[in-house]
Amino acid sequence: MRRSSKTTKTASRACRNGSRRRSLISKSIQHETLEGSDARTITLKFPDFSPSFSGVDYLFGFGLPNFYFHVATTHDILCHLGVPIGKRDYLGPLK
C-alpha cells in the first residue's frame, strides 16, 4: 500500500535531517580520540549480564551487526511508508 505524498515527503525530510546531524557529529570527533581504540576494553551493561569486548571484537561482533540491523529495519519502515528508496540511496554518489 502506497502512502500519501505528505507522508513520503515527511519521511524523506527526516532522513535528510538525520544525515546532516550525523555529518556534523563525525566532523566533531578528533582523530586522537580514536587512537588505540582497537585494544580498549568495552563493557556493555544489560540488566542480566555485562559482556566485555576488545575494541575490534566489539566493532565486528556487536557494533556493525547492530548497525546493519537498524539500517535494514529503517529501510523496511521507509519502504512501508512509501518512500522511493533503493540500493543507489545507500551507495552514495557514483563518480
SULQUIFEN-V673478 format. One record per helix or strand of 3 or more residues. SS is the DSSP state (H for helix, E for strand). FROM is the first residue (numbers start at 1). TO is the last residue. If there is no record, write none. Layout:
SS/FROM/TO  SS/FROM/TO
//
This chain:
H/5/28  H/31/34  E/41/43  E/52/54  H/55/80  H/87/91
//
